[in-house]
Amino acid sequence: MPIDVVKFFYGGLRYGMYAPIRNMIGVDANTPKHLIPFHMKFLAGGISGALAAFFANPTDLMKVRLQVDGMKGSPPQYRGMWHCFRTIVKQEGVLGLWKGSGPTMGRATTLAAVELSSYDEIKKQLTERGLVQPRTVSGVLVTSMTTGLICALTSSPFDVVKSRVMGQPVGPNGRGILYSGMIHCFAKTVRTEGVLALYKGFFPNWGRLGPRAVMCFVVMETLNEWLKHY
């Protein structure tokens, strides 16, 4: 349930705001995608990802807390999503729902900027070189899998830090015991475990982002083609 809620809010906002934001920053709505400058697509993707992550942070926090609840032999602290919500507000205040928003927004900004801009750019380059055929499922499949790999490479460090900051034990004052924030977590992780620790879980991450990109972009491309006839 909490994972579905996160995907509903975060994914809907991220993809839904991309085109309006792209147009707001100076791109004509009638400009074909292959003619839009890469930096404009990158910027629009980053802004939409950051805003979506900020608004969806409470649901993301609850998801992480519920996933790690009861680990290491400790008794479960939460009885469900709404109990988790009430407990966080009671113990850490309303702003506690935005704990970990720094790494969450950093991850989302990087992921959305790379995903939404690189998909269009990779599709353009592959099509121009005759490696894929435009408006075909196979072309979307190759492009989206490549996009998923790039997203996993760029977002994995933020994924690790986000999960550690959000999932760490909290002291009586409502503050994290292990990390004071995103930068501290980055520095401590690299110092104590090495740079490669930021890529722990990389292959499961790619295993999630690759198929997700395929499903999202195949559906989006299919709907775009279908809606052109109406």
N, C-alpha and C positions, 0 to 999 in steps of 0.2 A: 504493500500500500504506500509507504513513504517514498519508495523508489519511483512508483508510478506518478505520484504527485510532483516529485522533482522534475521528472521528464516532461510532464504536462506543462508546468509553468516555465521552466528554463528553456526547453527545446522550442516551445511555441513562441516565446518572446525572442529568442535568438534568431530564429529563421524569419519570424514575422516582421521584426524591426529592421532587418538588413536592407531591403530595397528602399523603404521610406527614408532611412538614415542616409543611404547612398545618394538619394535624390536631394535630400536636404543640404548636403555638403557640396552641392554644385554639379551633380550629374543629371543631364537631361533624361527624363523618364523614357523617352523614345529612342535613346541611344542603344544600338545593338550591344550585347554583352562583350563581344570580342573587340569592340572599339573603346570600351571604358578603360582608362589607365589603371594599371595594376595597383598603384599606390592609393587610388581612390577606393578600390574594392577592399584593399587591406585595411584602410582606415575605417571604412563603414563596418566591416566585419568585427574589428576590434571594439568599436563603440557599442555595437549591438550585443556582443558577448559580455562586455563589462556591465552594461545596464541589466541584462537578463540575469547575470550572476548575482548582482546586488539585490534585486527584487526576490530572487529565489533562494537566497542564502539561508533563511530560517528552515525551509524544507530540506535543504542539503545538509545542514547541521544536524537536524533530527535523524536523517538517514544514516549519517556516520555514527552518531551516538547509539542508535538502535543496533547497528551492525556490530559494534564492538562491545555492547552491553553484555555482561556475564562472562567475558573472556578471562582467562588466567584463573579460573576457579572461583572468582568472586560472584556473589549472588546478583541476579539481575536487578537493576535499579529502576527500570521503566516497565510498565505494563502494556504499553502501546504508544502509538504516535501522539494521541492527545495528552496522555499522561506525561510523556516526554516533554511536550510543549509547555505544559503547566509547570513542570518541575524546573525547567530551564528559566522560565520567567520568574518563578518564586525564588530560586537560589541565586540567579545571576542578573536578574533584571531584564527588562525588555531588550535592552541593547545586547544582552547576552545571546540573543537570537542571531546577531550578526558577528559572533565570534568566528574568526577564521575567514572573514570576508576579504581580507587582503590577498591571501594565496588563492582563494576561490576566484576572485575577480582577475587576478594575474593569470591563472590557468585559463579562465574563460576568454579573456582578451586575446591571449596567445592562440588558443584553439580556434576561436571563431575567425580571427583575422587570417590565420593560415588556411583553415578549411575552406571558408567561403571565397577567398581570393584565389587560392591555389587551384581549386577545382576548375574555375573558369579558365585560368591561365594554362593549366595542364591540358585541358580539353582543346583549347585553341592551338597549342603547340603540337599536340598529337594529330589533330585534324589537318593542320597545314602541312605536316610531313607525311600524310597519308597512312599513318599508323592505325588510326581508327576511323570508322565511318560516322559522320554526324547523325544524331537522332536515332541511334541504334542502341539496344540494350547492352550489347557487347562493348560498345564504346564507352557507355556510362560505367560499366563494370570495371574496365581497366582504369579509367580515370579516377573513379571513387576509391578503388583499392590503393592506388598510388597516393591519393590525398590522405587516406587513413594512415598510411605509413608515415607521411610527413607530419601529420597531427600528433601521432604517438611519440615521435622523436622530439618534438618541440614542447609537448605538454606534460610528458611524464615527470620531469622534476617538480612541476607545480602540483601534480597529482599526489606525489609522495609527501610533499610539505603540507598540502591541504589536509590530507588524511591524518597526519601526525598532529597538526595543530588542533584540528577539530576533535580528534579522538583521545587526546591526552587527558589524564586525570585532573580534576579541578580541586583547588584548595578551598578552605572555608570562606575566603574572601571572593570566591568566584573566578579567580585567575588561574590560568594553566600552571601546572607544577613544573613541567619539563621545558616549555618554550614560552617566551614572552611575546612572540609574534613571528611573522613570516621570515624576516631577515635573520632573526636569531635561529630559527629552525634550519634555514638553509646553511648558515655558517656552522652550527653545531653538528649537523649531519655530515657535512663535508670534512670537518675537522676530526670527527671521531670515527667515521666509517669510510671516508674517501668519496671522490666525485661519483663513482659508479653506483653508490648507494642511492643517488637521485634517480636511477633508472631501475630500481627494484620493481618487479612486476611489469616490466616493459612489454613482454610478449603477451601476457593476458590483456594488457591495455590495448595493444595493437589488435589482438583478437576480438576486442570489443569495438574499437573505433573503425576497423576495416569493414566488417559486415554492416555496422550501423551506417557508415557513409554510403555503402552500396544501396541499402534499403531507402535511405533518405533521398538520395539523388535520383535513383531510378523512379521513385514515386513522384518527386518534384518535376523531373523531365517529362514523365508521362502525363501528369496533370497539366503542365504548361502546353504540351502539344494538343491535349484534349480540349482545353479551354480556348485555344485559338479558333476553334470552329464554332464558338458560341458568342 
